[in-house]
C-alpha cells in the first residue's frame, strides 16, 4: 500500500497483517508522479528490507508505459521487518513460541488434528509455517495438509 502518510496505528496494523506500508517521498504525491490508481506496481528491494529503507517502485499503466519512483518502506523497527517477512505478527509469534531454538517436534495428524501441541501448532498449520522464525531451522516442511518433522 502506498500513501502520502500514515497514522501510527494504521501503519502498525498493516505491518501486523503482513502488508508493506510504503510512503511517498516528501513533496511527492500520486498527482505529482502522474499516478491515477489504474497502475500495476512492482517493488524492488523487498527481500533486503530494513527499517525505513527507500525502495524503487515501478508503476505500469494499462497501456504499458512505466513510471519509476522511490518510496519509503514504513517498517520502522527490526521487529516490524521480522513481522512483515513472516507474513504478519500472528504467524511470527505462533512459530517463535512453538518452534523457538531447540525446535521441539509438534506434528499435526493427517486429518489436521494436533498431536502433542494443541491450538498453537494448529494455528501454525493454518499459517503454512515451514521453518522456525527464531533460529531459522528448517526441521519442518509442508506436506499436503500436515506439518511433519522429517
C-alpha atoms as one frame of an Amber mdcrd trajectory, in Angstrom:
protein
   0.000   0.000   0.000   1.375   3.418  -0.945   0.202   6.604   0.785   1.382
  10.150   1.471   1.389   9.470   5.236   0.043   7.040   7.847  -1.472   7.385
  11.273   0.700   5.386  13.674  -1.953   2.785  14.496  -2.936   2.230  10.865
   0.690   1.757   9.791   1.282  -0.616  12.675  -1.863  -2.608  11.828  -0.769
  -3.019   8.210   2.628  -4.377   9.259   0.922  -6.686  11.760  -1.192  -8.122
   8.935   1.843  -8.653   6.704   1.106  -5.690   4.402   4.047  -3.449   3.475
   3.173   0.232   4.006   5.049   2.469   1.584   5.159   6.251   1.869   5.800
   8.710  -0.949   8.956  10.790  -0.534   8.420  14.260   0.970   6.852  16.566
  -1.590   5.659  13.737  -3.836   2.020  12.793  -4.313   0.162  10.490  -6.675
  -0.734  13.570  -8.709   2.842  14.892  -8.928   4.003  11.455 -10.124   1.170
  11.172 -12.659  -0.433   8.148 -10.989  -4.152   7.552 -11.493  -4.838   4.376
  -9.499  -5.038   2.065 -12.513  -1.390   1.022 -12.493   0.151  -2.330 -11.660
   3.020  -1.990  -9.176   6.284  -3.893  -8.767   8.638  -3.092  -5.881  12.403
  -3.707  -5.917  14.366  -4.404  -2.741  11.732  -6.056  -0.569  13.947  -9.109
   0.009  16.622  -6.890   1.589  14.128  -4.917   3.655  15.455  -2.864   6.573
  13.687  -0.204   8.668  12.678   2.884   6.649  14.669   1.892   3.558  13.953
   3.617   0.257  12.583   1.132  -2.270  12.200   1.536  -6.017   8.607   1.297
  -7.230   7.664   0.559 -10.860   4.139   1.653 -11.797   2.989   0.184 -15.110
  -0.037   1.738 -16.807  -2.623  -0.329 -18.686  -1.054   0.788 -21.974   2.376
  -0.494 -20.932   4.047   2.820 -20.078   6.098   2.537 -16.878   6.908   5.183
 -14.275   9.613   4.605 -11.684   9.922   6.382  -8.353  11.160   5.771  -4.823
   9.093   5.281  -1.685   9.979   4.759   1.964   9.191   1.367   3.480   7.355
   2.266   6.685   8.532  -0.690   8.698  10.186   1.345  11.421  11.935  -1.250
  13.602  13.814  -4.544  13.117  10.899  -6.285  14.861   8.447  -4.920  12.291
  10.728  -6.140   9.485  10.549  -9.626  11.024   6.742  -9.419  11.315   6.431
  -8.386   7.668   8.874 -11.012   6.373   6.951 -13.734   8.178   3.535 -12.744
   6.889   2.419 -10.717   9.908   2.586 -10.848  13.651   0.337 -13.905  14.147
   2.474 -16.367  12.165   5.634 -14.786  13.610   4.549 -15.105  17.239   2.964
 -18.531  16.820   6.037 -20.025  15.213   8.538 -18.325  17.510   6.632 -19.516
  20.580   6.162 -23.079  19.387   9.370 -23.623  17.481  11.967 -21.300  19.057
  15.557 -22.501  19.382  15.573 -26.200  20.116  12.553 -26.766  17.876  10.530
 -29.422  19.651   8.608 -31.775  17.384   4.938 -30.814  17.083   3.350 -32.732
  14.216  -0.223 -32.413  13.032  -2.101 -35.575  12.158  -3.166 -36.266   8.568
  -6.707 -35.196   9.423  -5.471 -31.763  10.597  -5.805 -32.551  14.291  -2.874
 -31.676  16.517  -0.737 -34.353  18.106   1.025 -33.119  21.209   0.942 -29.409
  20.504  -2.556 -28.043  20.836  -4.079 -24.911  19.350  -0.801 -23.086  18.755
   0.586 -25.755  16.455  -2.745 -25.942  14.640  -2.519 -22.168  14.067   0.953
 -22.764  12.615  -0.514 -25.392  10.294  -3.141 -22.929   9.078  -0.484 -20.231
   8.598   1.677 -22.575   6.488   4.721 -22.446   8.778   7.689 -24.207   7.215
  10.580 -23.198   9.479  11.394 -21.716  12.848  11.302 -17.930  12.577  13.506
 -17.536  15.628  16.528 -19.635  14.703  15.870 -20.331  11.018  15.993 -24.102
  11.465  14.110 -25.887   8.686  13.075 -29.015  10.555   9.517 -28.616   9.343
   8.176 -28.739   5.839   4.696 -28.550   4.451   3.398 -31.839   3.100  -0.177
 -31.778   1.799  -2.333 -30.622   4.732   0.030 -31.553   7.563   3.280 -30.403
   9.139   5.714 -33.269   9.697   9.142 -33.435  11.253  11.478 -35.039   8.669
